[in-house]
Amino acid sequence: MKKIGLVILAAMALITGGVINAHQVSADTAQQPSEEKFDTRIFRIYNPNTGEHLLTPSGWEIVVLEKEGWKAEGVAFYASQVKPPYSGYPIVQRLYNPNAGDHHYTTSNFEVMSLVSVGWSNDGENFTFPVAKANTGVPVYRLYNPNAKVGSHHFTMSSYERNYLIKAGWKNKGIAFNAYSEPNY
């Protein structure tokens, strides 16, 4: 079942190319320009050996991982950047499980503390990013594969990808956070 799920996920990633469906954004999610903001791209890259999708704001990390056999999927979404202290913006933190080789993303400080207490490491400030404020942007969905040891969580803006994975046995964990499907100037 795990291999079938990974094959299905890999095929879907190849077919869709990791492209976010821009038509999902409706007029009510449009944002007003602001001089204090600038946008950062959050890239998605896929490890065909483990089935993991990694999110990163770091272009150099993509280059390094591609040399290791990972497949770049392009921009997953845009995170609105503001100067610290990011007042009112949820902050996504990236964690790493050194035992499983898996990454996880959350805006919950409680979840971060809980995972760190059981051996996960926080990837640090270079891999954190503020995302859209509540009721703005587009949902980024969180899914869980109960059969996977690595790549057990998946994050996507695509409702098509979410629905496909749910039909393949993944568990819908709802909206992880909101982000932007295009630069928010």
C-alpha positions as CSV (number, residue, x, y, z in Angstrom):
1,M,0.0,0.0,0.0
2,K,2.8,2.4,0.9
3,K,4.6,1.8,-2.5
4,I,1.3,2.2,-4.4
5,G,0.7,5.5,-2.5
6,L,4.2,6.7,-3.3
7,V,3.9,5.7,-7.0
8,I,0.5,7.5,-7.2
9,L,1.9,10.6,-5.5
10,A,5.0,10.6,-7.8
11,A,2.9,10.2,-10.9
12,M,0.6,13.0,-9.8
13,A,3.6,15.2,-9.1
14,L,5.0,14.5,-12.6
15,I,1.6,15.1,-14.3
16,T,0.8,18.3,-12.4
17,G,4.4,19.4,-12.3
18,G,3.7,20.8,-8.8
19,V,1.8,23.7,-10.4
20,I,-0.6,25.5,-8.2
21,N,-4.0,26.0,-9.8
22,A,-4.2,29.8,-10.2
23,H,-7.9,29.6,-11.1
24,Q,-8.7,28.7,-7.5
25,V,-8.1,32.3,-6.4
26,S,-11.2,34.3,-6.3
27,A,-11.7,38.1,-6.3
28,D,-12.3,38.2,-2.6
29,T,-8.7,37.1,-1.9
30,A,-7.1,40.0,-3.7
31,Q,-4.8,42.0,-1.5
32,Q,-4.1,45.7,-1.5
33,P,-0.6,46.9,-2.3
34,S,1.6,47.9,0.7
35,E,5.1,49.4,0.6
36,E,6.0,47.6,3.8
37,K,5.6,44.1,2.3
38,F,7.6,42.2,-0.2
39,D,7.0,38.7,-1.4
40,T,9.1,35.6,-1.1
41,R,8.7,32.5,-3.1
42,I,8.3,29.2,-1.2
43,F,9.6,26.4,-3.4
44,R,8.5,22.7,-3.4
45,I,11.0,20.0,-4.2
46,Y,10.3,16.2,-4.3
47,N,12.5,13.3,-3.2
48,P,11.6,10.4,-5.5
49,N,13.4,7.9,-3.1
50,T,11.4,8.7,0.0
51,G,8.2,10.4,-1.4
52,E,8.8,13.5,0.7
53,H,8.0,17.0,-0.6
54,L,10.1,19.8,1.0
55,L,9.0,23.4,1.2
56,T,11.7,26.0,1.4
57,P,12.2,29.8,0.9
58,S,15.8,29.0,0.0
59,G,16.9,28.8,-3.6
60,W,20.3,27.5,-2.7
61,E,18.7,24.6,-0.9
62,I,16.9,23.6,-4.1
63,V,20.2,23.6,-6.0
64,V,21.9,21.5,-3.3
65,L,19.0,19.0,-3.2
66,E,18.7,18.7,-7.0
67,K,22.4,17.6,-7.0
68,E,21.3,14.8,-4.6
69,G,18.5,13.6,-6.9
70,W,15.6,15.6,-5.7
71,K,13.2,17.0,-8.3
72,A,12.3,20.7,-8.2
73,E,8.6,21.4,-8.6
74,G,8.7,25.2,-8.8
75,V,6.9,27.7,-6.6
76,A,4.4,26.2,-4.3
77,F,3.1,29.5,-3.0
78,Y,4.2,33.0,-2.0
79,A,4.6,34.1,1.6
80,S,4.1,37.8,2.4
81,Q,7.2,39.1,4.1
82,V,7.1,41.9,6.6
83,K,9.8,43.2,8.8
84,P,10.0,41.6,12.3
85,P,8.1,41.3,14.6
86,Y,5.6,40.1,12.0
87,S,2.7,41.6,13.9
88,G,-0.4,39.7,13.1
89,Y,1.2,37.3,10.6
90,P,1.3,33.6,11.4
91,I,4.9,32.2,11.2
92,V,5.4,28.8,9.6
93,Q,8.3,26.9,11.3
94,R,10.0,23.9,9.6
95,L,11.0,21.0,11.8
96,Y,13.1,17.9,10.9
97,N,12.9,14.4,12.3
98,P,16.5,13.0,12.2
99,N,15.3,9.5,12.9
100,A,12.9,9.3,9.9
101,G,14.4,12.0,7.7
102,D,11.1,13.8,7.5
103,H,10.1,17.5,7.6
104,H,7.0,19.1,9.0
105,Y,5.6,22.6,8.9
106,T,3.4,24.3,11.4
107,T,2.3,27.7,12.7
108,S,1.6,26.2,16.2
109,N,4.2,27.0,18.8
110,F,2.7,24.2,20.9
111,E,3.2,21.7,18.1
112,V,6.8,22.9,17.6
113,M,7.5,22.4,21.4
114,S,5.8,19.0,21.4
115,L,7.8,17.7,18.4
116,V,11.1,19.1,19.7
117,S,10.5,17.4,23.0
118,V,10.4,14.0,21.3
119,G,13.5,14.5,19.2
120,W,12.6,16.7,16.2
121,S,14.8,19.7,15.5
122,N,13.7,23.1,14.5
123,D,15.4,24.1,11.2
124,G,15.8,27.6,12.5
125,E,15.1,31.2,11.4
126,N,16.4,30.7,7.8
127,F,13.5,28.2,7.2
128,T,10.7,30.1,8.9
129,F,8.4,32.4,7.0
130,P,5.3,34.6,7.7
131,V,2.2,33.6,5.8
132,A,-1.1,35.4,5.0
133,K,-3.1,36.8,7.8
134,A,-6.3,35.1,8.8
135,N,-9.1,35.5,6.2
136,T,-6.6,36.5,3.4
137,G,-4.8,34.6,0.8
138,V,-5.6,31.0,-0.2
139,P,-5.7,27.9,2.0
140,V,-2.7,25.6,2.1
141,Y,-4.1,22.1,3.0
142,R,-2.4,19.6,5.3
143,L,-2.8,15.9,4.7
144,Y,-1.4,12.9,6.5
145,N,-0.5,9.5,5.1
146,P,-0.9,6.9,7.9
147,N,1.1,4.3,5.9
148,A,4.2,6.4,5.3
149,K,7.3,6.7,7.6
150,V,8.8,9.5,5.6
151,G,6.8,12.2,3.8
152,S,3.8,11.4,6.0
153,H,2.5,15.0,5.8
154,H,1.8,16.8,2.6
155,F,1.0,20.5,2.1
156,T,-0.7,21.8,-1.0
157,M,-2.8,24.8,-2.2
158,S,-4.4,22.5,-4.8
159,S,-7.9,21.2,-3.9
160,Y,-7.5,18.8,-6.8
161,E,-4.3,17.3,-5.3
162,R,-5.9,17.3,-1.8
163,N,-8.9,15.4,-3.1
164,Y,-6.8,13.0,-5.1
165,L,-4.7,12.1,-2.1
166,I,-7.8,11.7,0.1
167,K,-9.1,9.2,-2.4
168,A,-5.8,7.4,-2.2
169,G,-6.1,7.0,1.5
170,W,-4.5,10.1,2.9
171,K,-6.2,11.8,5.9
172,N,-7.4,15.4,5.5
173,K,-6.0,17.5,8.3
174,G,-7.7,20.7,7.1
175,I,-6.2,24.1,6.5
176,A,-2.6,24.4,7.8
177,F,-2.3,28.1,7.0
178,N,-3.1,30.6,4.3
179,A,-0.6,31.9,1.7
180,Y,-0.7,33.6,-1.7
181,S,-0.9,31.9,-5.1
182,E,0.8,34.9,-6.8
183,P,3.0,37.7,-5.6
184,N,1.2,40.1,-3.3
185,Y,2.6,43.6,-4.1
